[in-house]
Amino acid sequence: MAVASAAPGSIFCKQLLFSLLVLILLCDACQKIYLRVPSHLQAETLVGKVNLEECLKSPSLILSSDPAFRILEDGSIYTTRDLILSSERKSFSIFLSGSERHEQQEIKVVLSARENKAPKKRHTKDTALKRSKRRWAPIPASLMENSLGPFPQHVQQIQSDAAQNYTIFYSISGPGVDKEPFNLFYIEKDTGDIFCTRSIDREKYEQFALYGYATTADGYAPEYPLPLIIKIEDDNDNAPYFEHKMTIFTVPENCRSGTSVGQVTATDLDEPDTLHTRLKYKILQQIPDHPKHFSIHPDTGVITTTTPFLDREKCDTYQLIMEVRDMGGQPFGLFNTGTITISLEDENDNPPSFTETSYVTEVEENRIDVEILRMKVQDQDLPNTPHSKAVYTILQGNENGNFKISTDPNTNEGVLCVVKPLNYEVNRQVILKVGVVNEAQFSKAANSQTPTMCTTTVTVKIIDNDEGPECHPPVKVIQSQDGFPAGQELLGYKALDPETASGEGLRYQKLGDEDHWFEINEHTGDLRTLKVLDRESKFVKNNQYNISVVAVDAVGRSCTGTLVVHLDDYNDHPPQIDKEVTICQNNEDFAVLEPVDPDGPENGPPFQFFLDNSASKNWKLEQKDGKTAILRQRQNLDYNFYSVHIQIKDRHGLVATHVLTVRVCDCSTPSECKMNDKSARDVRPNVILGRWAILAMVLGSVLLLCILFTCFCVTAKRTVKKRFPEDIAQQNLIVSNTEGPGEEVTEANIRLPMQTSNICDTSMSVGTVGGQGIKTQQSFEMVKGGYTLDSNKGGGHQTLESVKGVGQGDTGRYAYTDWQSFTQPRLGEKVYLCGQDEEHKHCEDYVRSYNYEGKGSLAGSVGCCSDRQEEEGLEFLDQLEPKFRTLAKTCIKK
């Protein structure tokens, strides 16, 4: 298939862009469609195109029977996944449905794989050349942007070689045909001529990629789809423009010539790398226009300075009117303008200067921290910046430090103050020289020289005042000797009246004297010693003793000074040493002696150590370095306290004898030693006991033990222990619920209340006892020595001893028969009376049957018996038989 272009000479050969062959068949209505395709189809590959409208007008639903294919509204068939076709044909159906008449049509599509045949070799006998079939190839075409027509405008023509044998119909698709922008191109079906319907903007569409199709009348596609590239040729229809309408650059003032200020950039929408977008820059105007300070590179747009005379103080801002033009700056090129603002940065190129050449002020003497003068300066640099802020300095006249100058941050003025008192009697006026500079370092301009510091003079007049005495100097030092005796005179502190330049009329008083060493002469200020001056006193620091003195004039004005007495050392103290040392035998057999001399270093070490002859037998001294010595045992001594006499002499021969107590101990460190007998400071001789002394001590101990044993035996024999009667047979418990025939006990209640004078007071009540009515009511109690029974009738007080007829001397032993004969009639009477009284006046307990309580009886246990044993005569209770212990347990007080 050939393509004939409307523009001769624009035919170019290009390789076919598709790797697979597609057969397009425009079929008659609903006929079977045969398509030849490659054996391998990739996903989203165009297989062919079917004319759906000839089968069914405006189908509302298009479906494929094979999910491997999808059908578009224009009839294009695309694969949905990769397919490999075998030698057999593959077929599927396209179903069309109409919404108006509910029509349904079916198009059968048959795909057959194309066989890849090997190229045919020409036979040697074939001498004639045969013309090969021309390929269906694309030829690029172009259209001018903004073309004026006439429209439709012919673009090019496509033709297929199959038109020689078949009737061929041509069609196109792609952007500009069936995609945005629609209907821009169309093709004549029979001739293959392509036309453009309107002008095109290249900045919107640079080119169009179309596809051309050639089919026979029966739908057979003898050619592959032909890619058609229609390029839009650029027209210079866009003027360049600056990206920013207003651009601001900054540059330091006084900068060198050629300093880069900034770069301007412009944009042109026409085709890049063409003459339409070749831009040139130019400065049209500078405001202010004289002198010319700036230039611009025509190609890059970089703005630079042309002179070194940019002065911010003369003009701080410049404006440049810029032009940018395309077509390489040719007059017929399109252009645009913009405004550039250039601001000058301030430099410290103007020094500050005083507004006046000299100043005069005054101040009273002895005034401090007072402001006396303010000085103004002028500076042309930018205000409130380090280039204009002033720094003031006093260059001359302030050698004594009486003045200070500072800068007021609000007004930039120099503030002169007095910080140290001035003395009218010394100077009546002071002349100061003051200089000023800026905080920032001075920047030398290109056309100027480095200026000198601006200075001015300030005359300060001092006003006289009548002032008090002056103590000058505030600290005075006098020399004295260590050991200076009491009652001696020393030169004291002297103060002066500045008005008379003398100390006449002044009175002196002592303010501070810690150890009261001196008294002061009120009129002269001289000192008199009250004690011997001792350099080793705790009040002396660094050989100095301080005294505070106040001088007062006639009107009460005063000043204070300090008198320092410097004491020269005198060798009046011998070396001293600790009085006790410890030697731990488990660690070392020696002790280190470290003497201390209260005198100064000139009267101290080196020391000499001497051992007394009496101590040389057990000890020896080893001098170490002139400051210490080692006391060592000659042999291992017993653990004890030892006195050692040692002499220590300083460098000038002052000697002292010390009695050193040495503690020899069984320890590893002195803190572990337990020998703390401080009363034995002197050494005591070792005491060894002889055998006779030991024998005497043993015999004395034996004798003492014999005496103690004898006393114990005598005491034990005198102890009388009462026991219960030994009639063992009578001590058994009697069954309490077994009584004689005819007797019946209906209720019983026993209560043993405690009384203050009784161990156990028992009250019992019984209803009837065998029908025998005993009209007597008696109460009995256990008392010391026996039991008593009180009769309500006779009111007499009977005891077991009185009934039995036993004297008071034999109350410790009774037979069981005596006890029974005494208590039986009395208990019976009491039980009877308790049973007759319904209000139970004769007993405190309710009457209960002791032999049968019945179901749910509320009767409690028998009352408690006291187990107190404070009273004598009850020891027999401690030896009760087993049977009686059961009853005893019930009497224990709960």
TAQUIJO-V372166 format. One record per pair of residues at least 4 apart in sequence whose ideal C-beta (glycine too) atoms are under 6 Angstrom apart, sorted by sequence separation. I is the first residue (numbers start at 1). J is the second residue. D is the distance in Angstrom with one decimal. If there is no record, write none. Layout:
i=I j=J d=D
i=I j=J d=D
//
This chain:
i=27 j=31 d=4.9
i=41 j=45 d=5.0
i=53 j=57 d=5.8
i=72 j=76 d=4.4
i=79 j=83 d=5.8
i=122 j=126 d=5.4
i=162 j=166 d=5.2
i=173 j=177 d=5.5
i=175 j=179 d=4.6
i=202 j=206 d=5.9
i=216 j=220 d=4.3
i=251 j=255 d=5.8
i=255 j=259 d=4.3
i=312 j=316 d=4.8
i=325 j=329 d=5.1
i=363 j=367 d=5.7
i=394 j=398 d=4.4
i=480 j=484 d=5.1
i=553 j=557 d=5.1
i=599 j=603 d=3.7
i=611 j=615 d=5.5
i=615 j=619 d=5.0
i=624 j=628 d=4.7
i=633 j=637 d=5.7
i=649 j=653 d=5.9
i=650 j=654 d=5.1
i=668 j=672 d=5.8
i=680 j=684 d=5.9
i=689 j=693 d=4.7
i=739 j=743 d=4.2
i=798 j=802 d=5.5
i=800 j=804 d=6.0
i=806 j=810 d=5.6
i=814 j=818 d=5.0
i=820 j=824 d=5.7
i=823 j=827 d=5.5
i=837 j=841 d=5.2
i=853 j=857 d=3.3
i=880 j=884 d=4.4
i=5 j=10 d=5.3
i=64 j=69 d=4.9
i=85 j=90 d=5.7
i=98 j=103 d=4.2
i=163 j=168 d=4.3
i=172 j=177 d=5.4
i=173 j=178 d=5.3
i=176 j=181 d=5.9
i=188 j=193 d=4.7
i=200 j=205 d=5.9
i=272 j=277 d=5.5
i=297 j=302 d=4.6
i=382 j=387 d=5.8
i=383 j=388 d=5.3
i=398 j=403 d=4.9
i=408 j=413 d=4.6
i=513 j=518 d=5.9
i=521 j=526 d=4.6
i=535 j=540 d=5.6
i=540 j=545 d=5.2
i=599 j=604 d=5.7
i=611 j=616 d=5.7
i=624 j=629 d=5.8
i=667 j=672 d=4.0
i=689 j=694 d=5.7
i=782 j=787 d=5.4
i=783 j=788 d=5.5
i=791 j=796 d=5.7
i=798 j=803 d=5.9
i=801 j=806 d=4.7
i=814 j=819 d=5.9
i=837 j=842 d=5.4
i=869 j=874 d=5.6
i=880 j=885 d=5.3
i=5 j=11 d=5.9
i=27 j=33 d=5.1
i=71 j=77 d=6.0
i=162 j=168 d=5.8
i=215 j=221 d=5.1
i=270 j=276 d=3.8
i=327 j=333 d=3.0
i=381 j=387 d=3.9
i=444 j=450 d=5.3
i=552 j=558 d=4.4
i=623 j=629 d=5.1
i=649 j=655 d=4.2
i=667 j=673 d=4.4
i=755 j=761 d=4.6
i=853 j=859 d=5.0
i=52 j=59 d=6.0
i=64 j=71 d=5.4
i=97 j=104 d=5.2
i=187 j=194 d=5.0
i=270 j=277 d=5.1
i=296 j=303 d=5.0
i=326 j=333 d=4.6
i=381 j=388 d=4.4
i=408 j=415 d=5.6
i=496 j=503 d=5.5
i=520 j=527 d=5.9
i=597 j=604 d=3.9
i=780 j=787 d=5.3
i=781 j=788 d=5.7
i=790 j=797 d=5.9
i=25 j=33 d=5.4
i=69 j=77 d=5.7
i=70 j=78 d=5.4
i=160 j=168 d=5.2
i=176 j=184 d=3.8
i=177 j=185 d=5.4
i=325 j=333 d=4.6
i=326 j=334 d=5.3
i=495 j=503 d=5.7
i=550 j=558 d=5.3
i=551 j=559 d=5.5
i=583 j=591 d=5.2
i=621 j=629 d=5.6
i=622 j=630 d=4.3
i=647 j=655 d=5.6
i=648 j=656 d=5.9
i=665 j=673 d=3.7
i=752 j=760 d=5.2
i=753 j=761 d=5.4
i=834 j=842 d=4.9
i=880 j=888 d=5.9
i=62 j=71 d=4.9
i=96 j=105 d=4.4
i=176 j=185 d=4.7
i=185 j=194 d=6.0
i=186 j=195 d=5.8
i=214 j=223 d=4.5
i=268 j=277 d=4.3
i=294 j=303 d=5.7
i=295 j=304 d=5.8
i=363 j=372 d=4.9
i=379 j=388 d=4.3
i=405 j=414 d=5.6
i=406 j=415 d=5.2
i=494 j=503 d=5.7
i=518 j=527 d=4.4
i=519 j=528 d=5.1
i=780 j=789 d=4.1
i=788 j=797 d=6.0
i=789 j=798 d=5.1
i=833 j=842 d=5.0
i=834 j=843 d=4.6
i=37 j=47 d=5.9
i=70 j=80 d=5.6
i=251 j=261 d=4.9
i=325 j=335 d=3.8
i=510 j=520 d=4.5
i=550 j=560 d=5.0
i=581 j=591 d=4.2
i=611 j=621 d=4.8
i=647 j=657 d=5.0
i=665 j=675 d=5.3
i=752 j=762 d=4.4
i=801 j=811 d=5.7
i=95 j=106 d=5.7
i=185 j=196 d=5.9
i=295 j=306 d=5.2
i=361 j=372 d=4.8
i=394 j=405 d=5.6
i=405 j=416 d=5.0
i=495 j=506 d=5.7
i=519 j=530 d=6.0
i=778 j=789 d=4.8
i=779 j=790 d=5.1
i=788 j=799 d=5.0
i=848 j=859 d=4.3
i=23 j=35 d=4.8
i=68 j=80 d=5.7
i=213 j=225 d=5.8
i=249 j=261 d=4.9
i=293 j=305 d=5.9
i=323 j=335 d=5.6
i=324 j=336 d=5.7
i=361 j=373 d=4.4
i=508 j=520 d=5.5
i=549 j=561 d=5.4
i=595 j=607 d=5.5
i=609 j=621 d=5.1
i=620 j=632 d=5.5
i=646 j=658 d=5.3
i=663 j=675 d=5.8
i=751 j=763 d=5.5
i=23 j=36 d=4.8
i=35 j=48 d=4.5
i=68 j=81 d=5.9
i=93 j=106 d=5.3
i=94 j=107 d=4.2
i=184 j=197 d=6.0
i=249 j=262 d=3.7
i=266 j=279 d=5.7
i=283 j=296 d=5.3
i=293 j=306 d=5.9
i=377 j=390 d=5.1
i=392 j=405 d=4.6
i=404 j=417 d=5.1
i=478 j=491 d=5.8
i=778 j=791 d=4.8
i=786 j=799 d=5.5
i=787 j=800 d=5.3
i=141 j=155 d=5.4
i=211 j=225 d=4.7
i=212 j=226 d=4.0
i=293 j=307 d=5.4
i=323 j=337 d=5.2
i=359 j=373 d=5.9
i=508 j=522 d=5.8
i=517 j=531 d=5.2
i=548 j=562 d=5.7
i=549 j=563 d=5.7
i=609 j=623 d=5.6
i=620 j=634 d=5.9
i=645 j=659 d=5.7
i=646 j=660 d=5.5
i=750 j=764 d=5.4
i=786 j=800 d=4.6
i=804 j=818 d=5.8
i=68 j=83 d=5.9
i=93 j=108 d=5.7
i=141 j=156 d=4.4
i=172 j=187 d=4.7
i=281 j=296 d=5.2
i=404 j=419 d=4.7
i=507 j=522 d=5.5
i=777 j=792 d=4.5
i=786 j=801 d=5.6
i=212 j=228 d=5.4
i=322 j=338 d=4.9
i=437 j=453 d=5.9
i=546 j=562 d=6.0
i=547 j=563 d=4.5
i=577 j=593 d=6.0
i=618 j=634 d=5.7
i=643 j=659 d=5.6
i=644 j=660 d=4.6
i=21 j=38 d=5.9
i=33 j=50 d=5.9
i=92 j=109 d=5.7
i=170 j=187 d=5.4
i=281 j=298 d=5.4
i=293 j=310 d=6.0
i=390 j=407 d=5.7
i=476 j=493 d=5.6
i=508 j=525 d=4.0
i=776 j=793 d=5.4
i=20 j=38 d=4.5
i=210 j=228 d=4.2
i=280 j=298 d=4.8
i=322 j=340 d=5.6
i=402 j=420 d=4.3
i=435 j=453 d=4.5
i=436 j=454 d=5.5
i=546 j=564 d=5.7
i=577 j=595 d=4.7
i=644 j=662 d=5.5
i=748 j=766 d=5.7
i=91 j=110 d=4.5
i=401 j=420 d=5.6
i=803 j=822 d=5.6
i=169 j=189 d=5.2
i=209 j=229 d=5.9
i=281 j=301 d=4.6
i=320 j=340 d=4.2
i=402 j=422 d=5.6
i=435 j=455 d=4.5
i=544 j=564 d=5.2
i=545 j=565 d=4.5
i=575 j=595 d=4.0
i=576 j=596 d=5.3
i=606 j=626 d=2.9
i=609 j=629 d=4.3
i=641 j=661 d=6.0
i=642 j=662 d=4.6
i=661 j=681 d=5.7
i=747 j=767 d=4.8
i=761 j=781 d=4.8
i=89 j=110 d=5.5
i=90 j=111 d=4.6
i=355 j=376 d=4.8
i=605 j=626 d=5.2
i=745 j=766 d=5.7
i=746 j=767 d=4.4
i=170 j=192 d=4.2
i=208 j=230 d=4.5
i=243 j=265 d=5.6
i=319 j=341 d=5.5
i=390 j=412 d=5.4
i=392 j=414 d=4.0
i=433 j=455 d=5.9
i=434 j=456 d=5.5
i=544 j=566 d=5.6
i=575 j=597 d=4.7
i=605 j=627 d=4.8
i=641 j=663 d=5.6
i=760 j=782 d=5.3
i=800 j=822 d=5.3
i=52 j=75 d=4.6
i=71 j=94 d=5.6
i=89 j=112 d=4.9
i=354 j=377 d=5.6
i=543 j=566 d=6.0
i=758 j=781 d=4.8
i=759 j=782 d=5.5
i=22 j=46 d=5.6
i=24 j=48 d=5.2
i=51 j=75 d=5.9
i=207 j=231 d=4.6
i=242 j=266 d=5.1
i=243 j=267 d=5.9
i=318 j=342 d=4.5
i=433 j=457 d=5.7
i=434 j=458 d=5.8
i=471 j=495 d=4.8
i=515 j=539 d=4.6
i=543 j=567 d=5.3
i=23 j=48 d=5.8
i=24 j=49 d=4.9
i=26 j=51 d=5.0
i=29 j=54 d=4.9
i=30 j=55 d=4.4
i=50 j=75 d=4.2
i=352 j=377 d=4.3
i=353 j=378 d=5.9
i=514 j=539 d=4.7
i=573 j=598 d=4.3
i=619 j=644 d=5.7
i=639 j=664 d=5.5
i=786 j=811 d=5.4
i=867 j=892 d=5.3
i=22 j=48 d=6.0
i=29 j=55 d=5.0
i=49 j=75 d=5.0
i=66 j=92 d=3.7
i=206 j=232 d=6.0
i=240 j=266 d=4.6
i=317 j=343 d=5.3
i=432 j=458 d=4.3
i=469 j=495 d=4.6
i=470 j=496 d=5.5
i=573 j=599 d=5.1
i=639 j=665 d=5.9
i=743 j=769 d=6.0
i=785 j=811 d=4.3
i=865 j=891 d=1.9
i=49 j=76 d=5.0
i=65 j=92 d=4.9
i=134 j=161 d=5.3
i=352 j=379 d=4.4
i=637 j=664 d=5.1
i=639 j=666 d=5.4
i=743 j=770 d=3.3
i=864 j=891 d=5.4
i=866 j=893 d=5.9
i=65 j=93 d=4.3
i=85 j=113 d=4.2
i=133 j=161 d=5.9
i=240 j=268 d=4.1
i=316 j=344 d=5.1
i=431 j=459 d=5.3
i=469 j=497 d=5.2
i=470 j=498 d=5.4
i=571 j=599 d=5.6
i=742 j=770 d=5.4
i=862 j=890 d=5.0
i=48 j=77 d=5.1
i=615 j=644 d=4.6
i=864 j=893 d=4.8
i=47 j=77 d=4.2
i=202 j=232 d=4.4
i=350 j=380 d=4.1
i=430 j=460 d=4.5
i=569 j=599 d=5.7
i=615 j=645 d=5.8
i=238 j=269 d=4.1
i=350 j=381 d=5.0
i=467 j=498 d=6.0
i=494 j=525 d=5.8
i=569 j=600 d=3.7
i=46 j=78 d=5.9
i=63 j=95 d=4.5
i=176 j=208 d=4.7
i=200 j=232 d=5.3
i=202 j=234 d=5.1
i=238 j=270 d=5.0
i=287 j=319 d=4.3
i=312 j=344 d=4.2
i=429 j=461 d=4.8
i=493 j=525 d=5.1
i=535 j=567 d=4.3
i=571 j=603 d=3.8
i=575 j=607 d=5.6
i=159 j=192 d=5.3
i=175 j=208 d=5.3
i=348 j=381 d=5.8
i=397 j=430 d=5.6
i=492 j=525 d=3.9
i=612 j=645 d=3.5
i=44 j=78 d=5.9
i=45 j=79 d=4.8
i=158 j=192 d=4.4
i=236 j=270 d=5.9
i=286 j=320 d=5.7
i=310 j=344 d=5.7
i=312 j=346 d=5.3
i=397 j=431 d=5.4
i=428 j=462 d=5.5
i=492 j=526 d=4.1
i=513 j=547 d=5.3
i=533 j=567 d=5.9
i=535 j=569 d=5.6
i=569 j=603 d=5.9
i=594 j=628 d=5.0
i=157 j=192 d=5.1
i=174 j=209 d=5.9
i=346 j=381 d=5.7
i=397 j=432 d=4.0
i=492 j=527 d=4.8
i=43 j=79 d=5.7
i=61 j=97 d=4.0
i=157 j=193 d=4.8
i=174 j=210 d=4.0
i=234 j=270 d=5.5
i=265 j=301 d=6.0
i=285 j=321 d=4.1
i=346 j=382 d=4.0
i=512 j=548 d=3.5
i=592 j=628 d=5.8
i=593 j=629 d=4.6
i=59 j=96 d=4.1
i=60 j=97 d=6.0
i=174 j=211 d=5.5
i=234 j=271 d=3.7
i=264 j=301 d=4.4
i=283 j=320 d=5.4
i=284 j=321 d=4.4
i=376 j=413 d=5.4
i=396 j=433 d=4.0
i=469 j=506 d=5.5
i=490 j=527 d=4.3
i=511 j=548 d=3.9
i=610 j=647 d=4.1
i=789 j=826 d=5.3
i=41 j=79 d=5.1
i=43 j=81 d=5.0
i=156 j=194 d=5.5
i=172 j=210 d=5.1
i=173 j=211 d=5.2
i=263 j=301 d=5.2
i=352 j=390 d=5.1
i=394 j=432 d=5.6
i=395 j=433 d=4.4
i=424 j=462 d=4.9
i=592 j=630 d=5.9
i=593 j=631 d=5.8
i=43 j=82 d=5.4
i=60 j=99 d=3.9
i=155 j=194 d=4.5
i=240 j=279 d=5.2
i=263 j=302 d=4.7
i=284 j=323 d=5.2
i=348 j=387 d=3.9
i=374 j=413 d=4.8
i=375 j=414 d=4.1
i=489 j=528 d=5.7
i=511 j=550 d=5.3
i=609 j=648 d=5.8
i=641 j=680 d=5.5
i=643 j=682 d=6.0
i=42 j=82 d=5.5
i=56 j=96 d=4.3
i=172 j=212 d=5.2
i=236 j=276 d=4.2
i=394 j=434 d=5.7
i=395 j=435 d=5.1
i=422 j=462 d=5.0
i=424 j=464 d=4.1
i=590 j=630 d=5.1
i=591 j=631 d=4.8
i=643 j=683 d=4.8
i=154 j=195 d=5.7
i=155 j=196 d=5.5
i=262 j=303 d=5.5
i=282 j=323 d=4.8
i=346 j=387 d=5.5
i=374 j=415 d=5.7
i=488 j=529 d=5.0
i=508 j=549 d=5.8
i=509 j=550 d=5.1
i=607 j=648 d=5.5
i=608 j=649 d=4.4
i=642 j=683 d=5.2
i=41 j=83 d=4.4
i=56 j=98 d=5.8
i=171 j=213 d=4.7
i=234 j=276 d=5.9
i=261 j=303 d=4.3
i=393 j=435 d=5.0
i=590 j=632 d=4.0
i=152 j=195 d=3.8
i=153 j=196 d=4.6
i=281 j=324 d=5.5
i=373 j=416 d=4.2
i=486 j=529 d=5.0
i=508 j=551 d=5.6
i=40 j=84 d=5.4
i=170 j=214 d=5.9
i=260 j=304 d=5.5
i=371 j=415 d=5.9
i=372 j=416 d=5.5
i=392 j=436 d=5.3
i=486 j=530 d=5.9
i=589 j=633 d=4.9
i=152 j=197 d=5.2
i=279 j=324 d=5.4
i=280 j=325 d=5.3
i=486 j=531 d=5.4
i=506 j=551 d=4.9
i=507 j=552 d=5.0
i=606 j=651 d=5.9
i=39 j=85 d=5.0
i=151 j=197 d=5.7
i=168 j=214 d=5.1
i=169 j=215 d=5.5
i=258 j=304 d=5.5
i=259 j=305 d=4.7
i=371 j=417 d=5.2
i=390 j=436 d=5.1
i=391 j=437 d=5.3
i=486 j=532 d=5.7
i=604 j=650 d=6.0
i=151 j=198 d=5.9
i=279 j=326 d=5.6
i=485 j=532 d=5.8
i=506 j=553 d=5.9
i=257 j=305 d=5.8
i=370 j=418 d=5.3
i=391 j=439 d=5.8
i=778 j=826 d=4.4
i=56 j=105 d=4.6
i=280 j=329 d=3.2
i=484 j=533 d=4.1
i=505 j=554 d=5.6
i=603 j=652 d=6.0
i=55 j=105 d=5.0
i=166 j=216 d=4.7
i=167 j=217 d=5.2
i=257 j=307 d=5.8
i=276 j=326 d=5.9
i=278 j=328 d=4.5
i=368 j=418 d=6.0
i=389 j=439 d=4.7
i=257 j=308 d=5.1
i=367 j=418 d=5.9
i=387 j=438 d=5.9
i=55 j=107 d=5.9
i=147 j=199 d=5.1
i=256 j=308 d=5.5
i=275 j=327 d=5.6
i=777 j=829 d=5.9
i=143 j=196 d=6.0
i=146 j=199 d=5.4
i=368 j=421 d=5.6
i=386 j=439 d=4.0
i=387 j=440 d=5.0
i=480 j=533 d=5.9
i=482 j=535 d=4.0
i=595 j=648 d=5.2
i=597 j=650 d=5.7
i=776 j=829 d=4.2
i=777 j=830 d=5.5
i=158 j=212 d=4.9
i=160 j=214 d=4.0
i=386 j=440 d=3.9
i=774 j=828 d=5.0
i=363 j=418 d=5.6
i=366 j=421 d=4.4
i=774 j=829 d=3.5
i=493 j=549 d=4.4
i=495 j=551 d=3.6
i=777 j=833 d=4.2
i=145 j=202 d=4.0
i=253 j=310 d=4.9
i=365 j=422 d=5.0
i=253 j=311 d=5.9
i=266 j=324 d=4.0
i=268 j=326 d=5.5
i=365 j=423 d=5.8
i=774 j=832 d=5.1
i=253 j=312 d=4.2
i=365 j=424 d=4.3
i=377 j=436 d=5.5
i=769 j=828 d=4.9
i=773 j=832 d=5.8
i=162 j=222 d=4.0
i=536 j=598 d=4.2
i=769 j=831 d=5.8
i=160 j=223 d=5.1
i=495 j=559 d=5.9
i=766 j=831 d=2.6
i=777 j=842 d=5.9
i=203 j=269 d=5.1
i=765 j=831 d=5.6
i=313 j=380 d=5.0
i=768 j=835 d=5.7
i=493 j=561 d=5.0
i=767 j=835 d=3.4
i=765 j=834 d=2.4
i=493 j=563 d=4.6
i=425 j=498 d=4.8
i=575 j=648 d=4.4
i=37 j=111 d=5.4
i=39 j=113 d=4.2
i=30 j=105 d=5.3
i=575 j=650 d=5.5
i=32 j=108 d=4.3
i=33 j=109 d=4.8
i=34 j=110 d=5.0
i=35 j=111 d=5.3
i=36 j=112 d=5.5
i=30 j=107 d=5.8
i=36 j=114 d=5.1
i=765 j=843 d=3.9
i=574 j=654 d=4.8
i=763 j=843 d=5.5
i=261 j=342 d=5.9
i=571 j=652 d=5.0
i=577 j=658 d=5.3
i=580 j=661 d=4.4
i=581 j=662 d=5.6
i=582 j=663 d=4.6
i=583 j=664 d=5.2
i=584 j=665 d=5.9
i=585 j=666 d=6.0
i=587 j=668 d=5.1
i=469 j=551 d=4.8
i=574 j=656 d=3.4
i=586 j=668 d=4.8
i=765 j=847 d=5.7
i=571 j=654 d=5.5
i=582 j=665 d=5.8
i=584 j=667 d=4.4
i=240 j=324 d=4.8
i=352 j=436 d=5.1
i=469 j=553 d=5.3
i=584 j=668 d=5.7
i=468 j=553 d=5.7
i=480 j=565 d=5.3
i=482 j=567 d=5.0
i=240 j=326 d=5.2
i=730 j=816 d=3.5
i=136 j=223 d=4.2
i=145 j=232 d=5.4
i=474 j=561 d=5.7
i=475 j=562 d=4.7
i=476 j=563 d=5.5
i=477 j=564 d=4.5
i=478 j=565 d=5.7
i=479 j=566 d=5.3
i=480 j=567 d=5.6
i=481 j=568 d=5.4
i=482 j=569 d=5.3
i=483 j=570 d=4.9
i=784 j=871 d=5.1
i=136 j=224 d=5.9
i=138 j=226 d=5.6
i=471 j=559 d=3.9
i=482 j=570 d=3.9
i=582 j=670 d=4.0
i=725 j=813 d=5.2
i=785 j=873 d=5.8
i=138 j=227 d=4.9
i=140 j=229 d=5.0
i=141 j=230 d=5.1
i=142 j=231 d=4.5
i=143 j=232 d=5.6
i=144 j=233 d=4.9
i=145 j=234 d=5.8
i=146 j=235 d=4.9
i=468 j=557 d=2.7
i=470 j=559 d=5.7
i=477 j=566 d=5.7
i=483 j=572 d=5.5
i=784 j=873 d=5.7
i=136 j=226 d=5.6
i=138 j=228 d=5.7
i=145 j=235 d=4.0
i=348 j=438 d=5.4
i=469 j=559 d=5.0
i=471 j=561 d=3.6
i=722 j=812 d=4.6
i=725 j=815 d=5.8
i=142 j=233 d=5.2
i=146 j=237 d=5.8
i=253 j=344 d=4.5
i=582 j=673 d=5.6
i=348 j=440 d=4.4
i=246 j=339 d=5.9
i=247 j=340 d=5.1
i=248 j=341 d=4.6
i=249 j=342 d=5.0
i=250 j=343 d=4.9
i=252 j=345 d=4.6
i=254 j=347 d=5.7
i=751 j=844 d=5.8
i=253 j=347 d=5.2
i=348 j=442 d=5.4
i=349 j=443 d=5.2
i=751 j=845 d=4.2
i=239 j=334 d=3.5
i=241 j=336 d=4.6
i=250 j=345 d=5.5
i=252 j=347 d=5.8
i=254 j=349 d=5.9
i=348 j=443 d=4.9
i=240 j=336 d=5.7
i=242 j=338 d=3.7
i=347 j=443 d=4.2
i=349 j=445 d=4.6
i=749 j=845 d=4.0
i=239 j=336 d=5.3
i=365 j=462 d=5.3
i=749 j=846 d=6.0
i=358 j=456 d=6.0
i=749 j=847 d=5.3
i=357 j=456 d=5.9
i=358 j=457 d=4.7
i=359 j=458 d=4.6
i=360 j=459 d=4.7
i=361 j=460 d=5.7
i=362 j=461 d=4.0
i=364 j=463 d=4.5
i=749 j=848 d=5.0
i=351 j=451 d=4.7
i=354 j=454 d=5.9
i=365 j=465 d=5.3
i=747 j=847 d=3.7
i=353 j=454 d=4.5
i=362 j=463 d=5.9
i=364 j=465 d=5.7
i=366 j=467 d=6.0
i=747 j=848 d=5.5
i=354 j=456 d=4.5
i=747 j=849 d=4.9
i=748 j=850 d=3.6
i=746 j=849 d=5.6
i=760 j=865 d=5.1
i=760 j=866 d=4.7
i=759 j=866 d=5.1
i=759 j=868 d=5.6
i=752 j=863 d=4.4
i=750 j=862 d=4.8
i=751 j=863 d=4.0
i=752 j=864 d=6.0
i=754 j=866 d=5.6
i=759 j=871 d=5.6
i=750 j=863 d=5.5
i=752 j=865 d=5.0
i=737 j=851 d=4.9
i=13 j=137 d=5.9
i=14 j=138 d=5.3
i=11 j=139 d=4.7
i=12 j=140 d=5.4
i=2 j=134 d=6.0
i=5 j=139 d=5.6
i=1 j=136 d=3.6
i=3 j=139 d=4.2
i=5 j=141 d=5.8
i=308 j=446 d=4.2
i=6 j=154 d=4.6
i=6 j=156 d=5.3
i=731 j=881 d=5.5
i=733 j=883 d=4.8
i=5 j=156 d=4.1
i=733 j=884 d=5.8
i=724 j=876 d=3.5
i=4 j=157 d=4.0
i=722 j=875 d=5.3
i=723 j=876 d=5.9
i=3 j=158 d=4.4
i=2 j=159 d=4.6
i=1 j=160 d=3.3
i=1 j=161 d=5.7
i=24 j=213 d=5.1
i=26 j=215 d=4.5
i=24 j=215 d=5.4
i=254 j=445 d=4.7
i=27 j=219 d=3.7
i=254 j=446 d=5.6
i=26 j=219 d=4.7
i=25 j=219 d=3.3
i=25 j=220 d=5.7
i=25 j=221 d=5.4
i=24 j=221 d=3.8
i=23 j=221 d=4.1
i=21 j=224 d=5.4
i=22 j=225 d=5.8
i=17 j=227 d=5.1
i=1 j=214 d=5.8
i=1 j=223 d=4.8
//
